[in-house]
Amino acid sequence: MDRVSLILTTYNSEEHIERTLASIEKQDYPFVEIIIKDGGSIDRTLHIIDVYSKVSKYVVKWCTSKDLSLIHISEPTRRRG
């Protein structure tokens, strides 16, 4: 069977992340990896992810770092010259 990779992005998602992870856990497909990229949450999101990663039946990889906002991403590149 092929491995399925689920990629989640979070930022201060304590109200939703536990329900999302519980929903994934209910699946019966055996080859799942969950990759979580957190944008530097300051609420309980990281704690929830950490606890879940230790008890999940699936492989859970996660990291956190402060992201640039969407405004920075969408700004056009300025040319020098």
N, C-alpha and C positions, 0 to 999 in steps of 0.2 A: 504494500500500500504506500501511496505517496504521503509525505508529510505536509500538513497544512500549517502555514504560519499566519497567525493573527497579529496584526500590528495595531496597537492602541496608542493614541496620544492623549495626554492628560495635563491638566493644570487646575489645581484647587478643585478636584473632582470628588471630594469625599462623599458627597450626596449620591453619586452615581456609580463610582468605580466598583463598589462591593457587589451591587446588583448585576453589573456587567460581568464581573468575574464569576459570580455564582451561575449566571446563565451559561457561560462557556463551560463551566465545570459539569453541567448537566448533560453535555453532549457525550455521545458514546463512541465517537471516532477515536481510535487509539493513538494516532500519530499527529499530535497537535503541539505546536510550540507557540507560546504567547510572548510577544515582544512589546514592551511598554516603554515609551519615551515620554518622560515627564518634563514639563517646562519650568521646573523650579518651584513646585507647589510649597505653600507655607501652611497649609491646613493639615489634616490627618491623611491625606492621599498617600503619601509615601509609607506611612505606618501600615495602612491597609494593604498596600501592594507587597510590602516586605513580609507581613504575616502570611498572606495568601501564597506567596512564592515558596514558602517553606512547607505548606501542607497540600498544595495542588498535586493532582495526579499527572498534570502536564508539565512540560519544561517551561519555566518562566524566566525570561531574561529582561532585566529592566535597568534603566539609567535615568538620571535626572540632571538637568543643567538649565540655567536660565536661557530662554530663547529670545530672539529679537521679535518684536511685535510684527504683525502683518503689515503695518504701515511701512516698516523698514524693508520688508521683503518686496513690497509692491512699488517702492520708489524706483523710478528709472535710474539707470546708471548715468552718472554725470561724466561727460568727456572733458578732459583737460586739453587745452591746446591753444 
